[in-house]
């Protein structure tokens, strides 16, 4: 069974103008999150006015908590980190 979660990635304290539009950041999100065990698909989008990441995954291979841990390490090219929050759990 595939689950889908939408994560808001708050990075405004680090990158105030962030809208998850930087190609380097997008590539890293897709590569790192997409390479996580159990992840089937990663897409960037919006829920209303909130920009974030939709992740489709197999809950037997990973969990919301695993995905939050992975997202907290991104982006690796800034000192600060994203503060991920599951919006539709």
PDB file of N, CA, C and O in Angstrom, chain B, residues numbered from 101:
ATOM      1  N   UNK B 101       0.838  -1.177   0.000  1.00  0.00           N
ATOM      2  CA  UNK B 101       0.000   0.000   0.000  1.00  0.00           C
ATOM      3  C   UNK B 101       0.887   1.247   0.000  1.00  0.00           C
ATOM      4  O   UNK B 101       1.848   1.331   0.766  1.00  0.00           O
ATOM      5  N   UNK B 102       0.569   2.188  -0.841  1.00  0.00           N
ATOM      6  CA  UNK B 102       1.332   3.422  -0.945  1.00  0.00           C
ATOM      7  C   UNK B 102       0.609   4.537  -0.176  1.00  0.00           C
ATOM      8  O   UNK B 102      -0.600   4.722  -0.311  1.00  0.00           O
ATOM      9  N   UNK B 103       1.368   5.260   0.618  1.00  0.00           N
ATOM     10  CA  UNK B 103       0.842   6.410   1.352  1.00  0.00           C
ATOM     11  C   UNK B 103       1.399   7.676   0.716  1.00  0.00           C
ATOM     12  O   UNK B 103       2.417   7.634   0.025  1.00  0.00           O
ATOM     13  N   UNK B 104       0.738   8.793   0.947  1.00  0.00           N
ATOM     14  CA  UNK B 104       1.258  10.070   0.474  1.00  0.00           C
ATOM     15  C   UNK B 104       1.170  11.079   1.605  1.00  0.00           C
ATOM     16  O   UNK B 104       0.152  11.184   2.290  1.00  0.00           O
ATOM     17  N   UNK B 105       2.241  11.810   1.786  1.00  0.00           N
ATOM     18  CA  UNK B 105       2.280  12.875   2.785  1.00  0.00           C
ATOM     19  C   UNK B 105       2.800  14.142   2.121  1.00  0.00           C
ATOM     20  O   UNK B 105       3.627  14.097   1.211  1.00  0.00           O
ATOM     21  N   UNK B 106       2.295  15.265   2.599  1.00  0.00           N
ATOM     22  CA  UNK B 106       2.760  16.558   2.127  1.00  0.00           C
ATOM     23  C   UNK B 106       3.501  17.226   3.268  1.00  0.00           C
ATOM     24  O   UNK B 106       2.964  17.389   4.364  1.00  0.00           O
ATOM     25  N   UNK B 107       4.743  17.611   3.003  1.00  0.00           N
ATOM     26  CA  UNK B 107       5.601  18.229   4.006  1.00  0.00           C
ATOM     27  C   UNK B 107       5.851  19.683   3.659  1.00  0.00           C
ATOM     28  O   UNK B 107       6.267  20.001   2.545  1.00  0.00           O
ATOM     29  N   UNK B 108       5.598  20.563   4.611  1.00  0.00           N
ATOM     30  CA  UNK B 108       6.017  21.952   4.477  1.00  0.00           C
ATOM     31  C   UNK B 108       7.447  21.997   4.976  1.00  0.00           C
ATOM     32  O   UNK B 108       7.753  21.442   6.032  1.00  0.00           O
ATOM     33  N   UNK B 109       8.329  22.650   4.231  1.00  0.00           N
ATOM     34  CA  UNK B 109       9.726  22.770   4.641  1.00  0.00           C
ATOM     35  C   UNK B 109      10.010  24.226   4.959  1.00  0.00           C
ATOM     36  O   UNK B 109      10.301  25.020   4.065  1.00  0.00           O
ATOM     37  N   UNK B 110       9.925  24.567   6.217  1.00  0.00           N
ATOM     38  CA  UNK B 110      10.162  25.936   6.639  1.00  0.00           C
ATOM     39  C   UNK B 110      11.655  26.212   6.666  1.00  0.00           C
ATOM     40  O   UNK B 110      12.392  25.655   7.480  1.00  0.00           O
ATOM     41  N   UNK B 111      12.082  27.072   5.770  1.00  0.00           N
ATOM     42  CA  UNK B 111      13.500  27.441   5.732  1.00  0.00           C
ATOM     43  C   UNK B 111      13.658  28.956   5.746  1.00  0.00           C
ATOM     44  O   UNK B 111      14.741  29.471   5.465  1.00  0.00           O
ATOM     45  N   UNK B 112      12.592  29.667   6.068  1.00  0.00           N
ATOM     46  CA  UNK B 112      12.639  31.126   5.992  1.00  0.00           C
ATOM     47  C   UNK B 112      13.634  31.760   6.950  1.00  0.00           C
ATOM     48  O   UNK B 112      14.132  32.852   6.678  1.00  0.00           O
ATOM     49  N   UNK B 113      13.932  31.110   8.052  1.00  0.00           N
ATOM     50  CA  UNK B 113      14.937  31.662   8.967  1.00  0.00           C
ATOM     51  C   UNK B 113      16.321  31.643   8.330  1.00  0.00           C
ATOM     52  O   UNK B 113      17.171  32.472   8.653  1.00  0.00           O
ATOM     53  N   UNK B 114      16.544  30.692   7.423  1.00  0.00           N
ATOM     54  CA  UNK B 114      17.840  30.544   6.768  1.00  0.00           C
ATOM     55  C   UNK B 114      17.852  31.257   5.424  1.00  0.00           C
ATOM     56  O   UNK B 114      18.806  31.958   5.088  1.00  0.00           O
ATOM     57  N   UNK B 115      16.778  31.068   4.657  1.00  0.00           N
ATOM     58  CA  UNK B 115      16.689  31.623   3.307  1.00  0.00           C
ATOM     59  C   UNK B 115      15.332  32.333   3.200  1.00  0.00           C
ATOM     60  O   UNK B 115      14.368  31.725   2.734  1.00  0.00           O
ATOM     61  N   UNK B 116      15.232  33.594   3.614  1.00  0.00           N
ATOM     62  CA  UNK B 116      13.929  34.270   3.673  1.00  0.00           C
ATOM     63  C   UNK B 116      13.143  34.255   2.369  1.00  0.00           C
ATOM     64  O   UNK B 116      11.913  34.217   2.396  1.00  0.00           O
ATOM     65  N   UNK B 117      13.819  34.285   1.242  1.00  0.00           N
ATOM     66  CA  UNK B 117      13.121  34.345  -0.045  1.00  0.00           C
ATOM     67  C   UNK B 117      12.808  32.956  -0.613  1.00  0.00           C
ATOM     68  O   UNK B 117      12.339  32.842  -1.746  1.00  0.00           O
ATOM     69  N   UNK B 118      13.062  31.915   0.158  1.00  0.00           N
ATOM     70  CA  UNK B 118      12.891  30.550  -0.330  1.00  0.00           C
ATOM     71  C   UNK B 118      11.442  30.254  -0.710  1.00  0.00           C
ATOM     72  O   UNK B 118      10.506  30.576   0.022  1.00  0.00           O
ATOM     73  N   UNK B 119      11.296  29.658  -1.825  1.00  0.00           N
ATOM     74  CA  UNK B 119      10.003  29.141  -2.268  1.00  0.00           C
ATOM     75  C   UNK B 119      10.216  27.781  -2.885  1.00  0.00           C
ATOM     76  O   UNK B 119       9.409  27.308  -3.685  1.00  0.00           O
ATOM     77  N   UNK B 120      11.334  27.147  -2.496  1.00  0.00           N
ATOM     78  CA  UNK B 120      11.742  25.856  -3.059  1.00  0.00           C
ATOM     79  C   UNK B 120      11.845  25.958  -4.576  1.00  0.00           C
ATOM     80  O   UNK B 120      11.344  25.107  -5.311  1.00  0.00           O
ATOM     81  N   UNK B 121      12.519  27.041  -5.031  1.00  0.00           N
ATOM     82  CA  UNK B 121      12.657  27.293  -6.458  1.00  0.00           C
ATOM     83  C   UNK B 121      14.083  27.094  -6.956  1.00  0.00           C
ATOM     84  O   UNK B 121      14.307  27.051  -8.166  1.00  0.00           O
ATOM     85  N   UNK B 122      15.040  26.973  -6.061  1.00  0.00           N
ATOM     86  CA  UNK B 122      16.450  26.837  -6.442  1.00  0.00           C
ATOM     87  C   UNK B 122      16.686  25.454  -7.059  1.00  0.00           C
ATOM     88  O   UNK B 122      16.390  24.434  -6.435  1.00  0.00           O
ATOM     89  N   UNK B 123      17.213  25.423  -8.269  1.00  0.00           N
ATOM     90  CA  UNK B 123      17.425  24.150  -8.978  1.00  0.00           C
ATOM     91  C   UNK B 123      18.332  23.207  -8.191  1.00  0.00           C
ATOM     92  O   UNK B 123      18.095  22.000  -8.157  1.00  0.00           O
ATOM     93  N   UNK B 124      19.366  23.753  -7.561  1.00  0.00           N
ATOM     94  CA  UNK B 124      20.284  22.922  -6.770  1.00  0.00           C
ATOM     95  C   UNK B 124      19.544  22.265  -5.608  1.00  0.00           C
ATOM     96  O   UNK B 124      19.748  21.086  -5.317  1.00  0.00           O
ATOM     97  N   UNK B 125      18.698  23.024  -4.960  1.00  0.00           N
ATOM     98  CA  UNK B 125      17.919  22.523  -3.830  1.00  0.00           C
ATOM     99  C   UNK B 125      16.905  21.471  -4.306  1.00  0.00           C
ATOM    100  O   UNK B 125      16.778  20.408  -3.698  1.00  0.00           O
ATOM    101  N   UNK B 126      16.198  21.768  -5.375  1.00  0.00           N
ATOM    102  CA  UNK B 126      15.214  20.838  -5.925  1.00  0.00           C
ATOM    103  C   UNK B 126      15.868  19.520  -6.299  1.00  0.00           C
ATOM    104  O   UNK B 126      15.345  18.451  -5.985  1.00  0.00           O
ATOM    105  N   UNK B 127      17.010  19.595  -6.969  1.00  0.00           N
ATOM    106  CA  UNK B 127      17.725  18.371  -7.348  1.00  0.00           C
ATOM    107  C   UNK B 127      18.118  17.564  -6.123  1.00  0.00           C
ATOM    108  O   UNK B 127      17.996  16.339  -6.118  1.00  0.00           O
ATOM    109  N   UNK B 128      18.591  18.247  -5.078  1.00  0.00           N
ATOM    110  CA  UNK B 128      18.991  17.537  -3.865  1.00  0.00           C
ATOM    111  C   UNK B 128      17.788  16.894  -3.172  1.00  0.00           C
ATOM    112  O   UNK B 128      17.876  15.755  -2.715  1.00  0.00           O
ATOM    113  N   UNK B 129      16.685  17.602  -3.093  1.00  0.00           N
ATOM    114  CA  UNK B 129      15.475  17.042  -2.489  1.00  0.00           C
ATOM    115  C   UNK B 129      15.054  15.788  -3.247  1.00  0.00           C
ATOM    116  O   UNK B 129      14.815  14.742  -2.642  1.00  0.00           O
ATOM    117  N   UNK B 130      14.963  15.892  -4.563  1.00  0.00           N
ATOM    118  CA  UNK B 130      14.536  14.735  -5.373  1.00  0.00           C
ATOM    119  C   UNK B 130      15.500  13.573  -5.239  1.00  0.00           C
ATOM    120  O   UNK B 130      15.074  12.423  -5.132  1.00  0.00           O
ATOM    121  N   UNK B 131      16.792  13.858  -5.243  1.00  0.00           N
ATOM    122  CA  UNK B 131      17.792  12.806  -5.156  1.00  0.00           C
ATOM    123  C   UNK B 131      17.809  12.130  -3.791  1.00  0.00           C
ATOM    124  O   UNK B 131      17.761  10.903  -3.703  1.00  0.00           O
ATOM    125  N   UNK B 132      17.878  12.920  -2.738  1.00  0.00           N
ATOM    126  CA  UNK B 132      18.005  12.374  -1.385  1.00  0.00           C
ATOM    127  C   UNK B 132      16.701  11.732  -0.916  1.00  0.00           C
ATOM    128  O   UNK B 132      16.703  10.593  -0.448  1.00  0.00           O
ATOM    129  N   UNK B 133      15.595  12.452  -1.038  1.00  0.00           N
ATOM    130  CA  UNK B 133      14.318  11.900  -0.591  1.00  0.00           C
ATOM    131  C   UNK B 133      13.906  10.752  -1.506  1.00  0.00           C
ATOM    132  O   UNK B 133      13.429   9.719  -1.038  1.00  0.00           O
ATOM    133  N   UNK B 134      14.093  10.938  -2.814  1.00  0.00           N
ATOM    134  CA  UNK B 134      13.749   9.886  -3.775  1.00  0.00           C
ATOM    135  C   UNK B 134      14.579   8.630  -3.607  1.00  0.00           C
ATOM    136  O   UNK B 134      14.135   7.543  -3.976  1.00  0.00           O
ATOM    137  N   UNK B 135      15.777   8.758  -3.057  1.00  0.00           N
ATOM    138  CA  UNK B 135      16.650   7.613  -2.830  1.00  0.00           C
ATOM    139  C   UNK B 135      16.433   6.935  -1.486  1.00  0.00           C
ATOM    140  O   UNK B 135      17.118   5.967  -1.157  1.00  0.00           O
ATOM    141  N   UNK B 136      15.483   7.440  -0.713  1.00  0.00           N
ATOM    142  CA  UNK B 136      15.175   6.862   0.595  1.00  0.00           C
ATOM    143  C   UNK B 136      14.388   5.571   0.405  1.00  0.00           C
ATOM    144  O   UNK B 136      13.492   5.494  -0.435  1.00  0.00           O
ATOM    145  N   UNK B 137      14.730   4.577   1.183  1.00  0.00           N
ATOM    146  CA  UNK B 137      14.066   3.274   1.103  1.00  0.00           C
ATOM    147  C   UNK B 137      12.550   3.419   1.198  1.00  0.00           C
ATOM    148  O   UNK B 137      12.039   4.073   2.106  1.00  0.00           O
ATOM    149  N   UNK B 138      11.844   2.811   0.265  1.00  0.00           N
ATOM    150  CA  UNK B 138      10.393   2.812   0.281  1.00  0.00           C
ATOM    151  C   UNK B 138       9.738   3.964  -0.444  1.00  0.00           C
ATOM    152  O   UNK B 138       8.527   3.937  -0.662  1.00  0.00           O
ATOM    153  N   UNK B 139      10.510   4.993  -0.832  1.00  0.00           N
ATOM    154  CA  UNK B 139       9.930   6.163  -1.506  1.00  0.00           C
ATOM    155  C   UNK B 139       9.700   5.843  -2.980  1.00  0.00           C
ATOM    156  O   UNK B 139      10.606   5.399  -3.686  1.00  0.00           O
ATOM    157  N   UNK B 140       8.465   6.078  -3.428  1.00  0.00           N
ATOM    158  CA  UNK B 140       8.089   5.805  -4.805  1.00  0.00           C
ATOM    159  C   UNK B 140       8.143   7.057  -5.677  1.00  0.00           C
ATOM    160  O   UNK B 140       8.477   6.980  -6.859  1.00  0.00           O
ATOM    161  N   UNK B 141       7.813   8.215  -5.089  1.00  0.00           N
ATOM    162  CA  UNK B 141       7.737   9.438  -5.887  1.00  0.00           C
ATOM    163  C   UNK B 141       7.874  10.667  -4.996  1.00  0.00           C
ATOM    164  O   UNK B 141       7.379  10.692  -3.869  1.00  0.00           O
ATOM    165  N   UNK B 142       8.551  11.681  -5.520  1.00  0.00           N
ATOM    166  CA  UNK B 142       8.725  12.953  -4.824  1.00  0.00           C
ATOM    167  C   UNK B 142       8.332  14.054  -5.789  1.00  0.00           C
ATOM    168  O   UNK B 142       8.800  14.075  -6.927  1.00  0.00           O
ATOM    169  N   UNK B 143       7.477  14.972  -5.350  1.00  0.00           N
ATOM    170  CA  UNK B 143       7.135  16.105  -6.204  1.00  0.00           C
ATOM    171  C   UNK B 143       7.010  17.362  -5.360  1.00  0.00           C
ATOM    172  O   UNK B 143       6.569  17.324  -4.211  1.00  0.00           O
ATOM    173  N   UNK B 144       7.408  18.468  -5.956  1.00  0.00           N
ATOM    174  CA  UNK B 144       7.292  19.756  -5.292  1.00  0.00           C
ATOM    175  C   UNK B 144       6.001  20.398  -5.741  1.00  0.00           C
ATOM    176  O   UNK B 144       5.614  20.287  -6.905  1.00  0.00           O
ATOM    177  N   UNK B 145       5.339  21.066  -4.826  1.00  0.00           N
ATOM    178  CA  UNK B 145       4.085  21.698  -5.178  1.00  0.00           C
ATOM    179  C   UNK B 145       3.573  22.575  -4.067  1.00  0.00           C
ATOM    180  O   UNK B 145       4.331  22.996  -3.192  1.00  0.00           O
ATOM    181  N   UNK B 146       2.295  22.849  -4.102  1.00  0.00           N
ATOM    182  CA  UNK B 146       1.675  23.714  -3.100  1.00  0.00           C
ATOM    183  C   UNK B 146       0.394  23.085  -2.595  1.00  0.00           C
ATOM    184  O   UNK B 146      -0.290  22.354  -3.312  1.00  0.00           O
ATOM    185  N   UNK B 147       0.093  23.379  -1.372  1.00  0.00           N
ATOM    186  CA  UNK B 147      -1.207  23.089  -0.773  1.00  0.00           C
ATOM    187  C   UNK B 147      -1.727  24.456  -0.347  1.00  0.00           C
ATOM    188  O   UNK B 147      -1.308  24.995   0.678  1.00  0.00           O
ATOM    189  N   UNK B 148      -2.624  25.002  -1.123  1.00  0.00           N
ATOM    190  CA  UNK B 148      -3.039  26.378  -0.893  1.00  0.00           C
ATOM    191  C   UNK B 148      -1.867  27.294  -1.183  1.00  0.00           C
ATOM    192  O   UNK B 148      -1.292  27.249  -2.271  1.00  0.00           O
ATOM    193  N   UNK B 149      -1.512  28.124  -0.217  1.00  0.00           N
ATOM    194  CA  UNK B 149      -0.383  29.046  -0.383  1.00  0.00           C
ATOM    195  C   UNK B 149       0.922  28.475   0.161  1.00  0.00           C
ATOM    196  O   UNK B 149       1.951  29.151   0.133  1.00  0.00           O
ATOM    197  N   UNK B 150       0.893  27.231   0.659  1.00  0.00           N
ATOM    198  CA  UNK B 150       2.066  26.652   1.303  1.00  0.00           C
ATOM    199  C   UNK B 150       2.854  25.794   0.322  1.00  0.00           C
ATOM    200  O   UNK B 150       2.337  24.818  -0.221  1.00  0.00           O
ATOM    201  N   UNK B 151       4.120  26.174   0.101  1.00  0.00           N
ATOM    202  CA  UNK B 151       5.006  25.396  -0.765  1.00  0.00           C
ATOM    203  C   UNK B 151       5.575  24.234   0.035  1.00  0.00           C
ATOM    204  O   UNK B 151       5.858  24.365   1.226  1.00  0.00           O
ATOM    205  N   UNK B 152       5.737  23.109  -0.623  1.00  0.00           N
ATOM    206  CA  UNK B 152       6.289  21.957   0.071  1.00  0.00           C
ATOM    207  C   UNK B 152       6.560  20.783  -0.847  1.00  0.00           C
ATOM    208  O   UNK B 152       6.666  20.930  -2.064  1.00  0.00           O
ATOM    209  N   UNK B 153       6.668  19.615  -0.237  1.00  0.00           N
ATOM    210  CA  UNK B 153       7.053  18.396  -0.929  1.00  0.00           C
ATOM    211  C   UNK B 153       6.001  17.321  -0.694  1.00  0.00           C
ATOM    212  O   UNK B 153       5.645  17.033   0.448  1.00  0.00           O
ATOM    213  N   UNK B 154       5.508  16.731  -1.772  1.00  0.00           N
ATOM    214  CA  UNK B 154       4.608  15.573  -1.665  1.00  0.00           C
ATOM    215  C   UNK B 154       5.457  14.323  -1.865  1.00  0.00           C
ATOM    216  O   UNK B 154       6.200  14.215  -2.840  1.00  0.00           O
ATOM    217  N   UNK B 155       5.339  13.390  -0.942  1.00  0.00           N
ATOM    218  CA  UNK B 155       6.127  12.153  -1.015  1.00  0.00           C
ATOM    219  C   UNK B 155       5.166  10.972  -0.996  1.00  0.00           C
ATOM    220  O   UNK B 155       4.356  10.826  -0.082  1.00  0.00           O
ATOM    221  N   UNK B 156       5.272  10.131  -2.024  1.00  0.00           N
ATOM    222  CA  UNK B 156       4.519   8.871  -2.068  1.00  0.00           C
ATOM    223  C   UNK B 156       5.495   7.776  -1.670  1.00  0.00           C
ATOM    224  O   UNK B 156       6.597   7.692  -2.212  1.00  0.00           O
ATOM    225  N   UNK B 157       5.087   6.934  -0.719  1.00  0.00           N
ATOM    226  CA  UNK B 157       6.007   5.939  -0.180  1.00  0.00           C
ATOM    227  C   UNK B 157       5.265   4.730   0.368  1.00  0.00           C
ATOM    228  O   UNK B 157       4.060   4.769   0.615  1.00  0.00           O
ATOM    229  N   UNK B 158       6.021   3.661   0.548  1.00  0.00           N
ATOM    230  CA  UNK B 158       5.504   2.433   1.138  1.00  0.00           C
ATOM    231  C   UNK B 158       5.777   2.499   2.640  1.00  0.00           C
ATOM    232  O   UNK B 158       6.938   2.497   3.049  1.00  0.00           O
ATOM    233  N   UNK B 159       4.734   2.558   3.468  1.00  0.00           N
ATOM    234  CA  UNK B 159       4.936   2.650   4.918  1.00  0.00           C
ATOM    235  C   UNK B 159       5.670   1.436   5.505  1.00  0.00           C
ATOM    236  O   UNK B 159       6.187   1.514   6.619  1.00  0.00           O
ATOM    237  N   UNK B 160       5.720   0.332   4.781  1.00  0.00           N
ATOM    238  CA  UNK B 160       6.493  -0.819   5.247  1.00  0.00           C
ATOM    239  C   UNK B 160       7.992  -0.607   5.044  1.00  0.00           C
ATOM    240  O   UNK B 160       8.803  -1.293   5.665  1.00  0.00           O
ATOM    241  N   UNK B 161       8.370   0.351   4.167  1.00  0.00           N
ATOM    242  CA  UNK B 161       9.776   0.612   3.884  1.00  0.00           C
ATOM    243  C   UNK B 161      10.327   1.833   4.572  1.00  0.00           C
ATOM    244  O   UNK B 161      11.537   1.945   4.770  1.00  0.00           O
ATOM    245  N   UNK B 162       9.443   2.763   4.946  1.00  0.00           N
ATOM    246  CA  UNK B 162       9.858   3.987   5.629  1.00  0.00           C
ATOM    247  C   UNK B 162       8.652   4.527   6.399  1.00  0.00           C
ATOM    248  O   UNK B 162       7.534   4.037   6.240  1.00  0.00           O
ATOM    249  N   UNK B 163       8.887   5.521   7.218  1.00  0.00           N
ATOM    250  CA  UNK B 163       7.806   6.106   8.013  1.00  0.00           C
ATOM    251  C   UNK B 163       7.849   7.624   7.896  1.00  0.00           C
ATOM    252  O   UNK B 163       8.813   8.189   7.380  1.00  0.00           O
ATOM    253  N   UNK B 164       6.794   8.280   8.380  1.00  0.00           N
ATOM    254  CA  UNK B 164       6.788   9.747   8.402  1.00  0.00           C
ATOM    255  C   UNK B 164       7.995  10.265   9.175  1.00  0.00           C
ATOM    256  O   UNK B 164       8.634  11.234   8.765  1.00  0.00           O
ATOM    257  N   UNK B 165       8.304   9.614  10.294  1.00  0.00           N
ATOM    258  CA  UNK B 165       9.434  10.047  11.124  1.00  0.00           C
ATOM    259  C   UNK B 165      10.754   9.912  10.372  1.00  0.00           C
ATOM    260  O   UNK B 165      11.624  10.775  10.490  1.00  0.00           O
ATOM    261  N   UNK B 166      10.913   8.827   9.593  1.00  0.00           N
ATOM    262  CA  UNK B 166      12.126   8.649   8.784  1.00  0.00           C
ATOM    263  C   UNK B 166      12.245   9.778   7.766  1.00  0.00           C
ATOM    264  O   UNK B 166      13.324  10.341   7.578  1.00  0.00           O
ATOM    265  N   UNK B 167      11.138  10.107   7.113  1.00  0.00           N
ATOM    266  CA  UNK B 167      11.160  11.160   6.105  1.00  0.00           C
ATOM    267  C   UNK B 167      11.460  12.518   6.733  1.00  0.00           C
ATOM    268  O   UNK B 167      12.200  13.314   6.155  1.00  0.00           O
ATOM    269  N   UNK B 168      10.901  12.791   7.897  1.00  0.00           N
ATOM    270  CA  UNK B 168      11.196  14.048   8.596  1.00  0.00           C
ATOM    271  C   UNK B 168      12.689  14.125   8.915  1.00  0.00           C
ATOM    272  O   UNK B 168      13.300  15.181   8.747  1.00  0.00           O
ATOM    273  N   UNK B 169      13.283  13.025   9.372  1.00  0.00           N
ATOM    274  CA  UNK B 169      14.729  13.019   9.670  1.00  0.00           C
ATOM    275  C   UNK B 169      15.547  13.318   8.420  1.00  0.00           C
ATOM    276  O   UNK B 169      16.514  14.078   8.481  1.00  0.00           O
ATOM    277  N   UNK B 170      15.173  12.733   7.295  1.00  0.00           N
ATOM    278  CA  UNK B 170      15.884  12.977   6.038  1.00  0.00           C
ATOM    279  C   UNK B 170      15.731  14.438   5.630  1.00  0.00           C
ATOM    280  O   UNK B 170      16.712  15.082   5.257  1.00  0.00           O
ATOM    281  N   UNK B 171      14.526  14.959   5.697  1.00  0.00           N
ATOM    282  CA  UNK B 171      14.279  16.337   5.286  1.00  0.00           C
ATOM    283  C   UNK B 171      15.003  17.350   6.177  1.00  0.00           C
ATOM    284  O   UNK B 171      15.377  18.423   5.705  1.00  0.00           O
ATOM    285  N   UNK B 172      15.203  17.027   7.446  1.00  0.00           N
ATOM    286  CA  UNK B 172      15.917  17.944   8.360  1.00  0.00           C
ATOM    287  C   UNK B 172      17.377  18.134   7.956  1.00  0.00           C
ATOM    288  O   UNK B 172      17.982  19.138   8.331  1.00  0.00           O
ATOM    289  N   UNK B 173      17.953  17.213   7.214  1.00  0.00           N
ATOM    290  CA  UNK B 173      19.358  17.326   6.819  1.00  0.00           C
ATOM    291  C   UNK B 173      19.545  18.170   5.560  1.00  0.00           C
ATOM    292  O   UNK B 173      20.675  18.421   5.142  1.00  0.00           O
ATOM    293  N   UNK B 174      18.449  18.604   4.963  1.00  0.00           N
ATOM    294  CA  UNK B 174      18.517  19.345   3.706  1.00  0.00           C
ATOM    295  C   UNK B 174      18.258  20.829   3.938  1.00  0.00           C
ATOM    296  O   UNK B 174      17.588  21.175   4.911  1.00  0.00           O
ATOM    297  N   UNK B 175      18.749  21.702   3.103  1.00  0.00           N
ATOM    298  CA  UNK B 175      19.754  21.476   2.078  1.00  0.00           C
ATOM    299  C   UNK B 175      21.143  21.396   2.697  1.00  0.00           C
ATOM    300  O   UNK B 175      21.435  22.097   3.665  1.00  0.00           O
ATOM    301  N   UNK B 176      21.972  20.569   2.157  1.00  0.00           N
ATOM    302  CA  UNK B 176      23.298  20.361   2.740  1.00  0.00           C
ATOM    303  C   UNK B 176      24.246  21.513   2.449  1.00  0.00           C
ATOM    304  O   UNK B 176      25.294  21.625   3.086  1.00  0.00           O
ATOM    305  N   UNK B 177      23.897  22.372   1.497  1.00  0.00           N
ATOM    306  CA  UNK B 177      24.818  23.449   1.113  1.00  0.00           C
ATOM    307  C   UNK B 177      24.555  24.756   1.871  1.00  0.00           C
ATOM    308  O   UNK B 177      25.130  25.791   1.536  1.00  0.00           O
ATOM    309  N   UNK B 178      23.689  24.712   2.889  1.00  0.00           N
ATOM    310  CA  UNK B 178      23.481  25.850   3.792  1.00  0.00           C
ATOM    311  C   UNK B 178      23.756  25.394   5.213  1.00  0.00           C
ATOM    312  O   UNK B 178      23.588  24.218   5.536  1.00  0.00           O
ATOM    313  N   UNK B 179      24.180  26.324   6.064  1.00  0.00           N
ATOM    314  CA  UNK B 179      24.436  25.965   7.464  1.00  0.00           C
ATOM    315  C   UNK B 179      23.157  25.582   8.173  1.00  0.00           C
ATOM    316  O   UNK B 179      23.153  24.671   9.001  1.00  0.00           O
ATOM    317  N   UNK B 180      22.084  26.259   7.859  1.00  0.00           N
ATOM    318  CA  UNK B 180      20.796  25.963   8.476  1.00  0.00           C
ATOM    319  C   UNK B 180      20.147  24.774   7.803  1.00  0.00           C
ATOM    320  O   UNK B 180      20.636  24.265   6.794  1.00  0.00           O
ATOM    321  N   UNK B 181      19.076  24.357   8.358  1.00  0.00           N
ATOM    322  CA  UNK B 181      18.362  23.193   7.829  1.00  0.00           C
ATOM    323  C   UNK B 181      16.889  23.531   7.663  1.00  0.00           C
ATOM    324  O   UNK B 181      16.372  24.472   8.266  1.00  0.00           O
ATOM    325  N   UNK B 182      16.232  22.742   6.833  1.00  0.00           N
ATOM    326  CA  UNK B 182      14.775  22.836   6.730  1.00  0.00           C
ATOM    327  C   UNK B 182      14.165  22.384   8.049  1.00  0.00           C
ATOM    328  O   UNK B 182      14.733  21.551   8.755  1.00  0.00           O
ATOM    329  N   UNK B 183      13.032  22.928   8.366  1.00  0.00           N
ATOM    330  CA  UNK B 183      12.249  22.472   9.510  1.00  0.00           C
ATOM    331  C   UNK B 183      10.982  21.855   8.916  1.00  0.00           C
ATOM    332  O   UNK B 183      10.013  22.562   8.637  1.00  0.00           O
ATOM    333  N   UNK B 184      10.993  20.529   8.722  1.00  0.00           N
ATOM    334  CA  UNK B 184       9.849  19.892   8.055  1.00  0.00           C
ATOM    335  C   UNK B 184       8.667  19.684   8.996  1.00  0.00           C
ATOM    336  O   UNK B 184       8.832  19.454  10.194  1.00  0.00           O
ATOM    337  N   UNK B 185       7.486  19.771   8.424  1.00  0.00           N
ATOM    338  CA  UNK B 185       6.260  19.556   9.175  1.00  0.00           C
ATOM    339  C   UNK B 185       5.293  18.806   8.257  1.00  0.00           C
ATOM    340  O   UNK B 185       5.061  19.225   7.123  1.00  0.00           O
ATOM    341  N   UNK B 186       4.730  17.700   8.747  1.00  0.00           N
ATOM    342  CA  UNK B 186       3.742  16.951   7.984  1.00  0.00           C
ATOM    343  C   UNK B 186       2.433  17.715   8.050  1.00  0.00           C
ATOM    344  O   UNK B 186       1.936  18.008   9.137  1.00  0.00           O
ATOM    345  N   UNK B 187       1.866  18.043   6.882  1.00  0.00           N
ATOM    346  CA  UNK B 187       0.642  18.830   6.860  1.00  0.00           C
ATOM    347  C   UNK B 187      -0.623  18.005   6.753  1.00  0.00           C
ATOM    348  O   UNK B 187      -1.699  18.481   7.114  1.00  0.00           O
ATOM    349  N   UNK B 188      -0.518  16.778   6.262  1.00  0.00           N
ATOM    350  CA  UNK B 188      -1.744  16.021   6.037  1.00  0.00           C
ATOM    351  C   UNK B 188      -1.685  14.605   6.609  1.00  0.00           C
ATOM    352  O   UNK B 188      -2.160  13.661   5.978  1.00  0.00           O
ATOM    353  N   UNK B 189      -1.115  14.457   7.778  1.00  0.00           N
ATOM    354  CA  UNK B 189      -0.997  13.126   8.389  1.00  0.00           C
ATOM    355  C   UNK B 189      -2.329  12.681   8.953  1.00  0.00           C
ATOM    356  O   UNK B 189      -2.431  11.586   9.508  1.00  0.00           O
TER     357      UNK B 189
END
